[in-house]
Amino acid sequence: MLTVVEAEENKSWQQAIGDVQLAINTTAHRVTKYSPMELMFGRVARPRELVVVGENITDVPNVPLDQIREIAKFNLDRSASYSKAKFDKGKAKIVPFQVGDLVLLKNEERNQTKLDPKYKGPFKVLKVLENDRYEIVSSNNRRTYKYAHDRLRRVPDTSELCPSFDTSDISEDETGEIEAVFSILTGLMGKDDSELEVQMNLS
């Protein structure tokens, strides 16, 4: 509003701030349906630019202050419930941690570079707190911390990182070939370049 006043009426914001404040105080709010002036003093007011010439402004009736405040409170609660329901609808469901779970703690982004690890830990969950918060303890210095759920991540299960393979469908010949390849690779590990070159020449 200050920008509009400065652009169209050629005023500085210091000169226009009084008119802008009056316009805000006398304009009905989108949620409450009443202006701040009505809710504070129980009077319907308008900026002087909107007063019709010859109109007797003393004839403007008072509004029932207690009644409109109750209506405004009802409208505020209804708007808050609608906003919360809309937010919760798009919010991801949280799978809570349990006491004893191992978790990782997300590092602060302002102290990170692109190559730094995103998480540190592991930490152990000591206590489940209210509002999706947890008390965790470090495995190094036994110091405890309190963090929200969105800062934590469950330590991956080793079975997820290294899945087991079903070898029931592999024949004995294929099993022998796999073991031979594995034996060769195991023999090559730990040798330097000179040893590998000698072995290749002999073969």
N, C-alpha and C positions, 0 to 999 in steps of 0.2 A: 504493500500500500504506500509506503514511503517513496518507493521508486516512481510510482504513478504520479504522486503529488509533485515530486521534483520535476518530472518530465513534462507534465501538462500544465502545471500552475506556476512553474518557474520559481519554486520555493526551495529553500534548504530544508533538510530533514529536521533541523532544530526548530525551524519556524512552523513546520507542518505536524510535529509530533502531537501537539495538543488536539488538533482536529482528527487525527488518526485514532488517538485514544478514545475520543468521544464517539467516533463512528463504531469502534469495536464494542464499547460499553453499551451502546444503544441498539446493537444488531442482534437479532434472535440467533441463538446457537443452533447448529444443525442437530445436535443430539438432545439437548434439554428442551428445545422449542421456545425458550425464553431468553431475553437479553440479560447480561450481568446486572444492568441497572434495575430491572424488574425483580430479579432474585435478591438483590441486596436491599433495595429501598421500597419495593412494592409500588413503583411508579413507572408508567410508560413514558419514555422520553425519546426525543428525536433530535438529530442535529439541526441547528437553526436554519440550515439551507433547505431543509425539508418541511419547514413550517410554512403553511399557506398564509398569504397576506390577509389580514383581517380575522384570522382564526384565533379564538380565545383559548389559549393554552391552559388556562386555569380550569377549563371544563373537562380536561382529561381525567377520567376516574381512576381511583386507586385500584390496584389488583389485590385479591386475597392472598397475602404473602404466604401464610402457612400452606394453603392449598396448592399454589404453584410450586412451592418448594418440594412438596410431596410428589407432584407430577414430574418435576425435573429429576428427582432422585430415582423414581421408577424408570424414567427414560434412560438415565445413566446406567442403571443396573441391567436393563434389557440390552442396551448397546454393548456393555461389557461381556454379557453372556454370549451374545452373537459373535463378537470378535474372538472370544476364547474358543467357542465351538469351531469356528472357521480355522483358527490356528491349529487346534488339536487334530482336525481332520487331515491336515497335510503334514503333521509331525510324525516322524518315524517312531515306531514302538520300541521301547527300551527293554532289552533283555537284562534284568538286574544281575549283578554279581552276587556271589554268596561268600560268607565268611570262609576264609581259607583259600579262595581262588587266587591264582597268580595273574597279575596284570602289569601292563606297561604304561608308563606315564608320558604323555605327549610333551615334547620340549617346546619352550617358548619360541615363537617364530622370529621375534625381533633379535634373538641371539643366534639364529641359525643361518647357515649358508646352504646352498643347494645340495652339497655333497655330505652334509652332516646328517646323522641318523635322526629320524623324526621322533623316535621314542627312546626312552631310557628305562632301565629296570633290570630284573623284574622286582615287583613289590607284591606283598601279600596283604589281602584284605583282612583287616582286624575287626571292623565293625561296620554295619550298614546303618547309615544315618538317614534323616528325613530329606525329602526333596531330591532323591536320586543322588545322594552324596555318600562318600565312603571315607573311612579312616584306614589308611594303608601304612605299612611299615617297610622300610628298606631292608634288603637282605644283607647290606654291607655294614651300616652303622646303627641299625636298629632304631633309627629316628622315625617318628610317625608324622604323617601328613594327612590333610583333609582336602579332597578334591571332588569335583562334580563328575558325573558319569561321562560327560562328553570329553573329558580330558584323559580318560582311561581306555585301555584296549586289552582284551583278554589275551594272555600268552597263548600262541598257537599250539595245538596238540602235536606231538612229534609224529603221530600217525598221519596227520594231514600233510606235514612237510615231507615225510619219507614213506609214501604208501607202500604196502606190501603187495607183491604180485602173485597171482594164482598160477602155479607151475604144474597144475594137474593135467593140462592139455599139451605139455611139452613132452616129446618123445625122448627115449634114452639117448639116441644119437645126437639130438639137438642139445640135450643137457651136457653131453660130453664136449661138444663144440663150444658151448658157452663157458664151460669150466676151463677149457684150453686157452681161450682168448683172455679170460680173467687171469689165468696163471701168467701169461706173457706180459700183460699190462702190469701185474704186480711185480714181476721181475725187472721191468724197465724203471719202475719208480725207485728213486733214490740214487740212480746212476748218473754220472756227469756225462758231458758230451763226448769225451775221449773214449770212455767205456762203451758208449752206444756205437761210435764209429768203428771200433775194433770188432764189436759183435756183428755189425752189418757186413764188414769185409769178410769175416769168417763164414757168414751164411752165404 
